[in-house]
Amino acid sequence: MFSSLNLVFCGTPLFAVPTLDRLVAAGMKVQLVVTQPDRPHGRGLEVVLSPVKQRAVELGLPVAQPERIKNNAEFQAQITALKPDAIIVVGYGRIIPQWMLDLPPLGNINLHASLLPKYRGAAPIQWAIARGETVTGVTTMKIDAGLDTGDILLQREMRIEPEDTSETLAPHLAAIGADLMIETLRGLQAGSIQPRPQDHSQATLAPILKKEDGEIDFSCSAAGIVNRMRGFQPWPGAYTKFRGKNLQLRKAGMAGIELLPGELKIENDHLFVGCGDRSSIEIQELQLEGKKRTSAAEFIRGHRPKSGEKLGA
């Protein structure tokens, strides 16, 4: 029979919410939820709660939102007094300081959305799709002083379907990751999990996304461009220029027409653009600067693009 564990949960994004829910449902004592401070968001700069804080409030759990945690004596005293058996970290967004790593007997346990050591960093789901992976997964690991370099506890694989985007894949990974976290904690309690070091020679990085990552390079292959479009939804998306204005490509698929990079071809209501190696994609949905998202057919009727015109100029 497993006893309930005293836990501190550190998380911020929607991806972390299923793990918090599963911990509570499993009877764990979540003594404190630590999340990022409330931030102004959007054009109106309205203060928005993180998804984890919203859920913690709904569950009636105490919440802490320190601006900093490394050299914060008050926060350190608060956590230390709770005497957690483990600290659970899912997308918290802060580097965990050594005093936190040293505190709980079972360690600081992280849920990471990749099969470590691949895709260490802030955007593992997005980069796995953008780089054409067909399999990904989740990893629980013991956090150490490095960036996603700690010993692996458990892993679970998941197939990336051809139509998956980062938006559709993330909830599935979050769900299997929540179950894996419970399995990990039970295994640590039972002494049945043997942490194993990562093979650092196999590591790849998934750095935080920047706006320029969404700019389309039409010299890349059609497959590469489609994968980046799938991976970088909803931000930074996939954008280029059309007649000097920003153009977001919202949906596209592979095509079999030979075109030069960036070259447009119009066939009835179909809109094609050339990519590297004389490959091409068919643009299905797009959005011109200052306009609504439209189908390719609506775009063709409204803006009259001509075959031979170039995107990116």
C-alpha positions as CSV (number, residue, x, y, z in Angstrom):
1,M,0.0,0.0,0.0
2,F,1.4,3.4,-1.0
3,S,1.3,6.2,1.4
4,S,0.4,9.7,0.3
5,L,3.4,12.0,-0.5
6,N,3.9,15.6,0.6
7,L,4.5,17.5,-2.5
8,V,5.3,21.0,-3.8
9,F,4.2,21.5,-7.4
10,C,5.9,24.1,-9.6
11,G,4.3,24.8,-13.0
12,T,2.9,27.5,-15.2
13,P,1.4,26.5,-18.6
14,L,-1.6,24.6,-19.7
15,F,0.6,21.6,-20.3
16,A,1.2,21.3,-16.5
17,V,-2.4,21.2,-15.5
18,P,-3.2,17.5,-16.2
19,T,-0.2,16.5,-13.9
20,L,-1.5,18.7,-11.1
21,D,-5.0,17.2,-11.5
22,R,-3.6,13.6,-11.5
23,L,-1.6,14.3,-8.3
24,V,-4.6,15.5,-6.5
25,A,-6.8,12.7,-7.8
26,A,-4.2,10.2,-6.7
27,G,-4.5,11.4,-3.1
28,M,-1.1,13.2,-3.0
29,K,-0.8,16.1,-0.5
30,V,-0.1,19.1,-2.8
31,Q,0.9,21.5,0.0
32,L,1.8,24.4,-2.3
33,V,1.5,25.3,-6.0
34,V,4.3,27.6,-7.2
35,T,3.7,29.4,-10.5
36,Q,4.9,32.5,-12.3
37,P,3.5,35.9,-11.2
38,D,0.4,37.2,-12.9
39,R,1.3,39.1,-16.1
40,P,-0.4,41.8,-18.2
41,H,-1.4,40.2,-21.5
42,G,-2.9,41.3,-24.9
43,R,-3.6,44.8,-26.3
44,G,-5.5,45.8,-23.2
45,L,-2.7,44.6,-20.9
46,E,-5.3,42.8,-18.7
47,V,-3.7,40.8,-16.0
48,V,-4.0,37.1,-16.7
49,L,-3.6,34.2,-14.3
50,S,-1.4,31.3,-15.5
51,P,-3.4,28.1,-16.3
52,V,-1.8,26.4,-13.3
53,K,-2.9,29.2,-11.0
54,Q,-6.4,29.1,-12.3
55,R,-6.6,25.4,-11.7
56,A,-5.0,25.6,-8.3
57,V,-7.6,28.2,-7.2
58,E,-10.3,25.9,-8.5
59,L,-8.9,23.0,-6.5
60,G,-8.5,25.1,-3.3
61,L,-4.7,24.8,-3.2
62,P,-2.4,27.4,-1.7
63,V,-0.4,29.3,-4.4
64,A,2.9,31.1,-4.3
65,Q,4.1,33.4,-7.1
66,P,7.6,34.6,-6.2
67,E,9.4,36.9,-8.7
68,R,12.6,35.1,-8.0
69,I,13.5,31.9,-6.2
70,K,17.3,31.6,-6.1
71,N,18.1,34.2,-3.5
72,N,14.7,34.5,-1.8
73,A,15.0,33.8,1.9
74,E,11.3,34.1,2.6
75,F,10.4,31.6,-0.2
76,Q,13.1,29.2,0.9
77,A,11.9,29.3,4.5
78,Q,8.3,28.7,3.2
79,I,9.3,25.6,1.2
80,T,11.6,24.2,3.8
81,A,8.9,24.4,6.4
82,L,6.7,22.2,4.3
83,K,9.2,19.3,4.3
84,P,8.1,18.0,0.9
85,D,9.0,14.4,0.0
86,A,9.4,15.6,-3.6
87,I,9.1,18.8,-5.7
88,I,7.3,18.3,-9.0
89,V,8.3,20.6,-11.8
90,V,6.3,20.9,-15.1
91,G,7.0,23.9,-17.3
92,Y,7.6,26.2,-14.4
93,G,9.8,28.6,-16.3
94,R,12.5,29.2,-13.7
95,I,15.9,27.5,-13.2
96,I,15.6,25.4,-10.0
97,P,18.3,26.6,-7.5
98,Q,20.5,24.2,-5.6
99,W,18.8,24.7,-2.3
100,M,15.6,23.3,-3.8
101,L,17.4,20.4,-5.4
102,D,18.9,19.5,-2.1
103,L,15.7,19.7,-0.1
104,P,13.3,16.8,-0.7
105,P,14.4,13.2,-0.2
106,L,12.9,12.0,-3.5
107,G,14.4,14.9,-5.4
108,N,12.9,17.4,-7.8
109,I,11.1,15.5,-10.5
110,N,10.5,17.0,-13.9
111,L,8.1,16.0,-16.6
112,H,9.7,16.9,-20.0
113,A,7.8,16.7,-23.3
114,S,10.4,14.7,-25.3
115,L,12.4,11.5,-25.2
116,L,15.5,12.9,-23.5
117,P,18.3,13.5,-24.3
118,K,16.6,14.6,-27.5
119,Y,15.1,18.1,-27.5
120,R,16.4,19.6,-24.3
121,G,15.0,23.1,-23.8
122,A,11.9,25.2,-23.7
123,A,10.1,24.1,-26.9
124,P,10.5,20.3,-27.3
125,I,7.1,19.7,-28.9
126,Q,7.5,22.4,-31.5
127,W,11.0,21.5,-32.6
128,A,10.3,17.8,-32.7
129,I,7.5,18.4,-35.2
130,A,9.4,21.1,-37.1
131,R,12.3,18.7,-37.6
132,G,10.2,16.0,-39.0
133,E,10.2,13.5,-36.1
134,T,7.6,10.7,-36.3
135,V,7.9,9.6,-32.7
136,T,8.2,11.6,-29.6
137,G,7.2,11.1,-26.0
138,V,7.6,12.2,-22.4
139,T,10.3,11.8,-19.8
140,T,10.3,12.0,-16.1
141,M,13.8,12.9,-14.7
142,K,15.6,14.0,-11.6
143,I,16.5,17.7,-12.0
144,D,20.2,18.5,-11.6
145,A,22.1,21.8,-12.1
146,G,22.1,21.5,-15.9
147,L,19.5,22.2,-18.6
148,D,17.4,19.0,-18.8
149,T,20.5,16.9,-18.2
150,G,19.3,15.0,-15.1
151,D,19.0,11.2,-14.7
152,I,16.1,9.6,-16.6
153,L,13.4,7.9,-14.4
154,L,10.7,6.7,-16.8
155,Q,9.8,7.4,-20.5
156,R,6.8,6.8,-22.7
157,E,6.7,7.0,-26.5
158,M,4.0,8.5,-28.7
159,R,3.6,8.6,-32.4
160,I,3.5,12.0,-34.2
161,E,0.8,11.7,-36.8
162,P,1.3,13.5,-40.2
163,E,-1.5,15.9,-39.5
164,D,-0.3,16.7,-35.9
165,T,0.6,20.3,-35.0
166,S,2.1,21.5,-31.7
167,E,-1.4,22.5,-30.6
168,T,-2.9,19.0,-31.2
169,L,0.0,17.0,-29.9
170,A,0.6,18.9,-26.6
171,P,-2.6,17.8,-24.9
172,H,-2.0,14.1,-25.6
173,L,1.6,14.4,-24.3
174,A,0.3,16.2,-21.2
175,A,-2.2,13.5,-20.5
176,I,0.3,10.6,-20.8
177,G,2.9,12.6,-18.9
178,A,0.4,13.1,-16.0
179,D,0.0,9.3,-15.7
180,L,3.7,8.8,-16.0
181,M,4.4,11.2,-13.1
182,I,2.1,9.1,-10.9
183,E,3.9,5.9,-12.0
184,T,7.2,7.6,-11.3
185,L,6.3,8.6,-7.8
186,R,5.0,5.2,-7.0
187,G,8.1,3.6,-8.4
188,L,10.3,5.9,-6.4
189,Q,8.4,5.1,-3.2
190,A,8.7,1.4,-3.9
191,G,12.4,1.6,-4.8
192,S,11.7,-0.1,-8.2
193,I,13.0,2.7,-10.4
194,Q,16.7,2.9,-11.2
195,P,17.7,6.3,-12.4
196,R,19.9,6.2,-15.5
197,P,22.2,8.8,-16.8
198,Q,21.5,10.5,-20.1
199,D,23.7,9.8,-23.1
200,H,24.9,13.4,-23.6
201,S,26.4,12.6,-26.9
202,Q,22.9,12.1,-28.3
203,A,21.5,15.4,-27.0
204,T,19.7,17.8,-29.3
205,L,18.4,21.3,-28.3
206,A,14.9,22.8,-28.5
207,P,15.5,26.4,-27.7
208,I,12.8,28.9,-26.9
209,L,11.1,30.1,-30.1
210,K,11.8,33.5,-31.6
211,K,9.7,35.5,-34.0
212,E,12.2,35.0,-36.8
213,D,11.9,31.2,-36.5
214,G,8.5,31.6,-38.3
215,E,10.0,33.3,-41.4
216,I,9.7,30.9,-44.3
217,D,12.9,30.1,-46.3
218,F,11.6,28.8,-49.6
219,S,15.0,27.4,-50.5
220,C,14.1,24.6,-48.0
221,S,12.3,21.5,-49.1
222,A,8.6,21.4,-49.2
223,A,8.5,18.8,-46.4
224,G,10.7,20.9,-44.2
225,I,8.5,24.0,-44.7
226,V,5.3,22.0,-44.0
227,N,6.9,20.5,-40.8
228,R,7.9,24.0,-39.5
229,M,4.4,25.2,-40.2
230,R,2.9,22.4,-38.2
231,G,5.4,22.8,-35.4
232,F,5.3,26.5,-35.0
233,Q,1.5,26.9,-34.4
234,P,0.2,29.1,-33.0
235,W,3.4,31.2,-32.6
236,P,5.5,32.3,-34.3
237,G,3.5,30.7,-37.1
238,A,4.8,30.7,-40.7
239,Y,5.1,34.0,-42.5
240,T,6.5,35.6,-45.6
241,K,5.9,38.6,-47.8
242,F,3.4,39.2,-50.7
243,R,3.6,42.4,-52.6
244,G,5.5,44.0,-49.7
245,K,2.9,42.9,-47.0
246,N,3.2,40.3,-44.3
247,L,1.5,37.1,-45.3
248,Q,0.8,34.3,-42.8
249,L,0.5,30.8,-44.2
250,R,-2.0,29.0,-42.0
251,K,-2.4,25.7,-43.6
252,A,-0.5,23.9,-46.5
253,G,0.3,20.5,-47.8
254,M,2.8,18.9,-50.1
255,A,2.3,19.3,-53.8
256,G,3.8,17.6,-56.9
257,I,4.4,20.6,-59.1
258,E,8.0,21.7,-60.0
259,L,8.5,25.4,-59.3
260,L,11.4,27.7,-58.4
261,P,11.7,28.7,-54.7
262,G,9.0,31.3,-53.8
263,E,7.4,31.1,-57.3
264,L,3.6,31.1,-57.3
265,K,1.4,29.1,-59.6
266,I,-2.4,29.6,-59.8
267,E,-4.6,26.7,-61.1
268,N,-8.3,27.6,-60.8
269,D,-8.9,27.9,-57.1
270,H,-5.5,26.3,-56.1
271,L,-2.5,28.2,-55.0
272,F,1.0,26.6,-55.2
273,V,4.4,28.0,-54.2
274,G,7.8,26.6,-55.1
275,C,10.3,25.3,-52.5
276,G,13.8,24.0,-52.6
277,D,14.8,21.1,-55.0
278,R,12.0,22.2,-57.3
279,S,9.4,20.9,-54.8
280,S,6.3,22.8,-53.9
281,I,3.5,23.1,-51.4
282,E,-0.2,23.9,-51.9
283,I,-1.4,26.8,-49.7
284,Q,-4.8,26.0,-48.3
285,E,-5.4,28.8,-45.8
286,L,-3.6,32.1,-45.4
287,Q,-3.9,35.6,-43.9
288,L,-2.6,38.8,-45.4
289,E,-1.6,41.7,-43.1
290,G,-4.7,43.6,-41.9
291,K,-7.1,41.0,-43.3
292,K,-9.0,38.0,-42.0
293,R,-7.9,34.4,-42.4
294,T,-9.2,33.0,-45.7
295,S,-9.1,30.0,-48.0
296,A,-6.8,30.0,-51.0
297,A,-9.8,30.3,-53.3
298,E,-11.0,33.4,-51.5
299,F,-7.5,34.9,-51.6
300,I,-7.1,34.2,-55.3
301,R,-10.5,35.9,-56.0
302,G,-9.8,38.9,-53.7
303,H,-6.1,39.7,-54.5
304,R,-5.6,38.2,-58.0
305,P,-2.1,36.8,-57.6
306,K,-0.5,35.8,-60.8
307,S,1.5,32.7,-61.7
308,G,5.2,33.6,-61.7
309,E,4.9,36.2,-58.9
310,K,7.2,35.5,-55.9
311,L,6.6,35.2,-52.2
312,G,9.2,36.6,-49.9
313,A,9.8,39.8,-51.8
